[in-house]
């Protein structure tokens, strides 16, 4: 029996889990020795089914149901194009080996060599604002063009925007799942998962085939996301969110952590601000990340000035919003325009993707901020 089969059989014992697995392996030296010598004191704490499984293995060894399951799982993976990597394999991701007690086995669907690329994780809120989604997409595209693979969790919101941004930048992106690699979650992102695979990326999980997405799986998924990556970028997050946990795990793993600041009135920016207070690097451009990580950042594609320049009323609105979220009343004072005029302008600029409504007022989108920068030195249209 080789190391991978022993690893999978040991993990198959109900109640073992990664934590107990590593305690056993660290004590006995390897998974096969650990499987053969599960201490009676530990065995007595396991469910009755696990005790029965182990006793059958101790009698039948390679002919036991435990080993049969591991071998059948390996066959299922081979038949469906899924590669298995256990922590003793030379191809196991080097950065992941550096974290405390890494995933014993990885299921990989797609280009397994992508795991060896320098990776940057981009994470954030599922219910992100338009600005948060724009930032995730833009940063991912620029970092992908610079040669970094973009890693995230395939969730709705920022995760999906980061994967799409990497693809838009003609780069590689990896999705770490809280389900089996054959059970895409959320289902809404199935086509995105296929795009990732079609463009040289990979889907990764430490869970067996057929595993459904469950809440208990996502902290483990988040730990893999940060563990695979040289650094983690948080684009938007509430104070109590899974993406904030991912960033904190990265700090614990001695990874670089970056955060994009936002308006003090935006609840989705509070997680970023909290992280900056506790050690994350505040960033405004992808070049800052690439420079700190030593990447070979190509110059981001130069934005062209829009053909239709804003008129003076629109430019006054953009200028007023550069300081952050503003209410209609505040905008009226800032621009000298009456609320009736403003409503029409705000609607048009929202349709143009330059700003977005939030509770308490309006703020610029990433496109709006870029637009403002590009026309700052250009004469305004009358």
Helices and strands as residue ranges (DSSP letters): H 3-12, H 17-28, H 31-36, H 40-43, H 48-60, G 61-63, H 65-79, E 82-86, H 94-97, E 105-110, G 112-116, E 119-123, H 130-145, E 149-152, H 158-168, E 173-176, G 187-189, H 190-198, E 202-205, H 215-228, E 231-234, H 242-252, E 256-259, G 267-269, H 270-277, E 281-282, H 286-293, H 312-321, H 328-335, H 339-351, E 355-358, E 361-364, H 366-375
